[in-house]
Amino acid sequence: MKGQGKVVGAGQTVCLELSPRTAKLMVASSCPFRIERVNASTLPEHSDDTLSALRALLDANPVGSRPVGLLFGREIFSLQTLELPSSDPKEIASMLELQLGKLTPYPRTEILFGSTAVGSFREGYTTVLLAISRKSLIEGVLQYCKTKGLMPQWVGVSTEGLEAWWTAAGKASAPMSSGQLTAIIDVDFASTDCAILSADDRLLFTHSISIGSEQLATSEPAKLRWVGELIRLPRILSHEEVKGQIGRGILTGVTEGLTPVVEQLSSQWGAPVELRDALQGVSAAAVQSQARATRVSYTALAGSAQAARAPRLDIIPQEAKVSQALRVRSRHLTRLVVNLATILLLAVLLYAERIAVLGQYLRELETALLPLEQTSTRVREQQQQMREIRGWLEPSRSALAAVQAVAAAVDPAITITQLTFKEGEPVKIKGVAATSQAPYAFVERLKQQRMLAVGASCVAEVRVTSTRGAEFDVACPLKES
């Protein structure tokens, strides 16, 4: 069957189911659960290429690169119910490893298995449902999915999908009394899957019939064999030591033209049997019409999609689980790196913004301080001028004070020829004395003046001449104010 070729959108659940002659696709949304699309591809006859139907389905109905759930038909599994003498999970796991060699002719390395505890029906024993399949088949499908960009999150058995569907769809039905069993008969394209559920809707037993809607619609002998197999179902349960009697039957999948069978089964079993459409109430009329046109059952897919969790019988290889865990961790690390990069980017932007704000504030402050700086410069210049004027006006540091001090120290033997005064420098005195001793006496008298700082810092130089007596130079600093 050719689909519309639409790529699945984000936020939708995608599940695939693969059987030897069929491949099915279901796209559903949650909150509330709604089946948006179904498609199927069927082969006219059995083929050794187990991927033919799946290849045709995905080529006609691409779903893009995304996680998917993967179901395999009941007929490719060996499902058995075992009662093991232990209630310890570790001991049960060891017992299952020992039982695997007895239950299959294939080496341990060539098989995949999954198990789930059904319950304890007698003290000290645990009933376990065990599913075994060839490893090469499942790994081949997983490898093909990888080439299409699909990432299977789990690999389940279609029978458990029937259990999940009934758990969701059978809530409106009357509860079963203890010891009463529910038989779900799912009619698919080339096979029929029978799921036996306990009174509390736990999967106890499965039975597969290699006759489906294709044979039922075209072969009367096949239909008779199919009905006979269903009529014998209570005896099969008794032989397999499944405790309880069938108290209710549900016929689902491709049920067109099977109304007489419902009446016959109800009569033979002594229990009510009803027809159920798995897509009724959870899909639009167009989806239901498309499902009827494909002539396959979507019941198991509907249950698995609605459960939105991995099945208890998860047959996915350990290598795929490790790869899946690494992908999940890689996504988490990528998300962490992206978050850290975002935080760092925000921090950089915040600091850049703060730097820009501070820069703008600094420019505004400089603009505001420029007039103050100019005023300050003018004030400093005026202060310097005032200091200079004050220095000249201060008696202890003025030129007038220097003249007064020199005049007070002069006597008739001394003649002053030059008096030099500069701000911040010693007063320089030049003169002529009548004798060579007179300049020294003059210096001694200068030391007595309060205006001059003479003493050790006073320098006197005397030169004796024959015509004019003695010439002298004296340098004396003023006292500090």
Secondary structure, DSSP 8 states (H G I E B T S, - for coil): ---------TT-EEEEEE-SSEEEEEEEETTTTEEEEEEEEE-SS--S-TTHHHHHHHHHS---SEEEEEEE-GGGSEEEEEEES---HHHHHHHHHHHHHHH-SS-GGGEEEEEEEEE-SSTT-EEEEEEEEEHHHHHHHHHHHHHTTEEEEEEEEHHHHHHHHHHHHGGGS----TTEEEEEEEE-SS-EEEEEE-TTS-EEEEEEES--HHHHHH-HHHHHHHHHHHHTHHHHHHHTT--SEEEEEEEEES-TT-HHHHHHHHHHHTS-EEE--TTTTTB-HHHHHHHHHHTS--HHHHHHHHHTS--SS----HHHHHHHHHHHHHHHHHHHHHHHHHHHHHHHHHHHHHHHHHHHHHHHHHHHHHHHHHHHHHHHHHHHHHHHHHHHH-GGGSHHHHHHHHHHH--TTEEEEEEE--TTS-EEEEEEESSSSHHHHHHHHHHT-SSB--GGG-EEEEEEETTTEEEEEEEE-B---
